Amino acid sequence: MLTRKQLDLLEFIHKRVQRDGVPPSFDEMKEALDLRSKSGIHRLITALEERGFIRRLAHRARAIEIVKLPDALDKTKTFVPKVIEGDKTVAPPRAMPVEAHAIELPVMGRIAAGVPIEAISEESHKVAVPGQMLSGKGHHYALEVKGDSMIDAGINDGDIVVIRETGSADNGDIVVALVEDQEATLKRFRQQGNTIALEAANPAYETRLYRDDQVKVQGCLVGLIRSY
């Protein structure tokens, strides 16, 4: 049995992963549960881990994996562990084996989560992803992450990100951005007037500002796959 606070935290983490594709920060958890310090969050996280509901990945910032959900939260019975789903437009599928919905996507090489690297357009191999991860709108592709600038968003070096191809984004979306038609990077998108900010999720990296004619959105993050 879980305490009320433990259940509230697990539900908050689950909803944020479903909505954003990444778990919340400890500060966000503290604020959501109205706790005065992060030590209380650490105790709740430890309790959830001991009971087998979550798993923390060593040496990775904000890397929390939901292993299972209690019946009170798992209403659809279609939860799939080890896959972080981030497209909030996805409708819950009917319960059936994930393998029946596996779809192969092309992995278009590596994308920089750090200093932009050369734009990538050649397929290197394919990866199978659960069909419910895809939004059903437009073309999807996958990229291997290179770098650590998005670790506070739960995106680590070597992860595979699933991207829905689109030329536009909302503020706060994590996007593949093509800078000056030469370099591609994975960053959080912000636009104010004619200025676009590409924000890292790592305090070691600065937010970079560009004119809107210098940046082209190539796609938005809808999911993430991690190998162990």
C-alpha positions in Angstrom: 0.0 0.0 0.0 1.1 3.5 -0.8 0.6 6.6 1.4 -1.4 9.5 0.0 1.8 11.5 -0.6 3.5 8.6 -2.3 0.5 8.0 -4.6 0.3 11.8 -5.3 4.0 11.9 -6.3 3.7 8.8 -8.5 0.7 10.2 -10.2 2.4 13.6 -10.8 5.5 11.9 -12.3 3.4 9.7 -14.5 1.3 12.6 -15.8 4.4 14.7 -16.5 6.0 11.8 -18.4 2.9 11.3 -20.5 2.5 15.1 -21.2 6.1 16.1 -21.7 8.0 12.9 -22.4 10.3 13.5 -19.5 10.0 13.3 -15.7 9.7 16.5 -13.6 12.6 18.0 -11.7 12.8 17.6 -7.9 11.9 21.3 -7.5 8.8 20.8 -9.6 7.9 17.7 -7.5 8.4 19.7 -4.3 6.1 22.5 -5.5 3.4 20.1 -6.8 3.2 18.3 -3.4 3.6 21.6 -1.4 6.6 20.4 0.5 9.1 22.7 2.1 12.2 20.9 1.1 13.5 18.5 -1.5 14.5 16.1 1.3 10.9 15.1 1.6 10.8 14.3 -2.1 13.9 12.2 -1.8 12.2 10.1 0.9 9.1 9.6 -1.2 11.2 8.7 -4.2 13.2 6.2 -2.1 9.9 4.7 -0.8 8.5 4.3 -4.3 11.7 2.7 -5.5 11.7 0.2 -2.5 8.2 -0.8 -3.4 9.1 -1.4 -7.0 7.0 1.4 -8.6 9.9 3.4 -10.0 13.6 2.9 -10.8 16.3 5.5 -10.5 19.1 5.3 -13.1 22.5 5.9 -11.6 24.6 8.9 -12.6 21.9 10.3 -14.8 20.1 13.6 -13.9 16.3 13.3 -13.6 16.4 9.8 -14.9 13.4 8.2 -13.2 11.7 5.2 -14.8 8.2 4.2 -13.9 8.1 0.4 -13.6 4.5 -0.1 -12.7 1.4 1.7 -11.6 -1.1 0.8 -8.8 -4.6 -0.1 -9.9 -5.8 3.4 -8.7 -3.7 5.0 -11.5 -3.4 2.3 -14.1 -6.9 2.7 -15.5 -6.2 1.7 -19.1 -3.9 -1.2 -18.3 -1.8 -0.3 -21.3 1.2 1.2 -19.5 4.5 0.2 -21.1 7.7 0.4 -18.9 11.0 1.6 -20.2 9.4 3.8 -22.8 9.0 7.5 -22.1 6.1 8.9 -24.1 5.8 12.6 -24.7 3.1 13.4 -27.3 0.1 14.5 -25.3 -2.1 14.2 -28.4 -1.9 10.4 -28.4 -5.2 8.7 -27.6 -4.8 5.7 -25.3 -4.9 2.5 -27.4 -6.9 -0.6 -26.6 -5.1 -3.1 -24.4 -3.1 -5.5 -26.5 0.6 -6.6 -26.8 3.0 -3.8 -27.6 4.7 -6.0 -30.1 1.6 -6.0 -32.3 2.0 -2.3 -32.7 5.7 -2.1 -33.2 6.7 0.2 -36.1 10.1 0.6 -37.6 11.4 4.1 -37.9 14.6 5.2 -39.7 17.3 6.4 -37.4 18.7 9.5 -39.2 22.1 9.5 -37.5 23.0 11.6 -34.5 21.5 14.9 -33.2 23.5 17.2 -30.9 22.3 17.8 -27.4 25.1 20.3 -26.9 27.0 22.4 -29.4 25.2 21.9 -32.8 26.7 19.4 -35.1 26.3 19.1 -38.9 22.8 18.5 -40.1 21.9 14.9 -40.7 19.8 13.6 -43.5 21.0 10.0 -44.2 19.5 7.0 -42.6 21.9 4.8 -40.6 19.6 2.0 -39.4 16.0 1.4 -38.2 14.6 1.1 -34.7 11.2 -0.5 -33.6 9.0 1.8 -31.5 5.6 1.2 -30.0 2.9 2.4 -32.3 1.1 4.3 -29.6 4.1 6.6 -29.3 3.4 8.1 -32.7 0.9 10.9 -33.0 -0.7 9.6 -36.2 0.0 13.0 -37.8 2.8 13.4 -40.3 6.1 11.6 -40.8 8.1 10.3 -37.9 11.8 9.5 -37.6 14.4 8.8 -34.9 17.7 10.3 -33.9 20.5 9.1 -31.6 21.3 11.8 -29.0 24.9 13.0 -28.8 25.8 15.2 -25.8 24.5 16.1 -22.4 22.9 19.5 -22.8 19.3 18.1 -22.2 20.0 15.9 -19.2 17.8 17.9 -16.9 14.9 17.1 -19.3 15.7 13.4 -18.9 17.5 13.1 -22.3 20.9 11.5 -22.0 23.8 10.8 -24.4 23.1 7.7 -26.4 19.3 7.9 -26.1 17.1 7.5 -29.1 14.6 10.3 -29.5 11.4 9.9 -31.7 10.6 13.0 -33.7 7.4 14.0 -35.4 8.3 16.0 -38.5 6.9 19.5 -38.5 8.0 23.0 -39.4 6.4 24.7 -36.4 6.5 24.5 -32.6 4.9 25.9 -29.5 7.0 27.6 -26.8 8.3 25.0 -24.5 8.4 22.2 -27.1 11.6 20.2 -27.4 12.5 20.4 -31.1 15.1 19.5 -33.7 16.3 22.9 -34.9 18.3 23.5 -38.0 20.5 26.5 -37.5 21.5 28.6 -40.5 20.8 25.5 -42.8 24.0 23.8 -41.6 23.8 22.6 -38.0 21.1 20.6 -36.2 20.5 20.5 -32.5 18.0 19.2 -30.0 16.8 22.0 -27.7 13.7 23.6 -26.1 12.1 26.1 -28.3 11.1 29.7 -27.3 10.1 32.5 -29.6 9.3 36.1 -28.8 8.7 38.4 -31.8 11.5 37.8 -34.3 13.9 36.2 -31.8 14.1 32.5 -31.2 15.8 31.1 -28.1 17.2 27.5 -28.1 17.4 26.5 -24.5 19.5 23.7 -23.1 18.4 21.7 -20.1 21.8 21.8 -18.4 23.1 24.8 -16.5 26.6 24.2 -18.1 25.2 25.3 -21.5 24.0 28.8 -22.4 20.7 29.6 -24.1 21.4 30.7 -27.7 19.5 33.4 -29.4 18.9 33.7 -33.1 16.8 35.7 -35.6 13.8 33.8 -36.7 15.2 33.5 -40.2 18.3 31.6 -38.9 16.3 28.7 -37.4 14.1 26.1 -39.0 12.1 23.7 -36.9 12.6 20.2 -38.3 10.4 18.3 -35.8 9.1 18.0 -32.3 10.0 15.4 -29.7 7.2 12.8 -29.1 9.1 10.0 -27.3 12.3 8.6 -26.1 13.7 5.1 -26.0 16.6 4.1 -23.7 18.6 0.8 -23.9 20.1 -0.8 -20.8 
